[in-house]
Amino acid sequence: MDHLEKMTKNDHDGLTYAAIAFVLWGLLPIYWKALEVVPSLELLCNRIVWSMFFVGALIFYKVRWAEVKNALRDGKGKLLLTISSCLIGTNWFIYIWAVNHGHVVDTSMGYYMTPLMNGLLGFIFMKERLNRVQGLAIALAASGVLYSIFDYGRIPYIALTLATSFAFYGLVRKIMKVESLPGLFIETAVLFPLAAGYLIWLAASGDLSMTKVGVTENMLLLGSGAATSLPLIFFAHGARKLRLITLGMMQYIAPTLALLLGVFVYGEPFGESRLITFVFIWTGIAIYVGDGLRNNINLRTKLKI
């Protein structure tokens, strides 16, 4: 009974944290579109710099510097955090560039592909297994993605880069012993010297956007740390409490919101072929969610016994 109750609480907490993260990520194109006058690389550097300061302030407030020091004493942990820093930095840049160059729908496709990669990594590295219903759901989603690739006529580099970098980031974060907040601080600290150095160079050459844009844009640049860090913090909490396969299927929340923004707000093309792709994916999601509800009902029935 205690084991089942603990498992139920972990699942509930994990689902809550992950859902918040993915909703925030799904709405993030609105934020970066408001800053499209800022070059993508400069915007990335602002994300890194202000994220480090934002997370550092949270750690100071919560008095958690000891966790940062402990993480830095662990050789394996430092290596994993360095790897995750590179992965998330790559992901951030590709995402910013794509959103601000009219490819919001492509970013949506990338994050639709990410759960498939998560399932594969979970199978290879975490020895996770799928039941038949879950396998059918992921197979349907995979069919939709494959149809999109063939219809595309070329390799979708934006989508594949986003999917691969973020799936591996999720895997590394899941196996770390570092909690989300100190881990994120170290990740941004690893990237900070390069990011800050680039911004200083822009300022010295008179090309820093902060000196050219309005008050609203400057406030958004300063707030990019919070906009970036909060979803990652929630995601890291959720990732540690959920199986990669469950986490992967939940990630469809973010690309769905991004898709709606790309098509209905930003007017990006969405023809019949894309519709067919998403019908496959949405059918897979419906099957997976139905299986999850059935398992949850069975679990609650056991708890009452």
ABEGO torsion letter per residue (X at the ends): XAAAAAAAAAAAAAAAAAAAAAAAAAAAAAAAAAAAABBAAAAAAAAAAAAAAAAAAAAAAAGAAAAAAAAAABAAAAAAAAAAAAAAAAAAAAAAAAAAAGAAAAAAAAAAAAAAAAAAAAAAAAGBBBBAAAAAAAAAAAAAAAAAAAAAGBBBAAAAAAAAAAAAAAAAAAABABBAAAAAAAAAAAAAAAAAAAAAAAAAAGABAAAABBAAAAAAAAAAAAAAAAAAAAAAAAAAABBAAAAAAAAAAAAAAAAAAAAAAAGBBBBAAAAAAAAAAAAAAAAAAAAAAAAAAAAAAAAAX
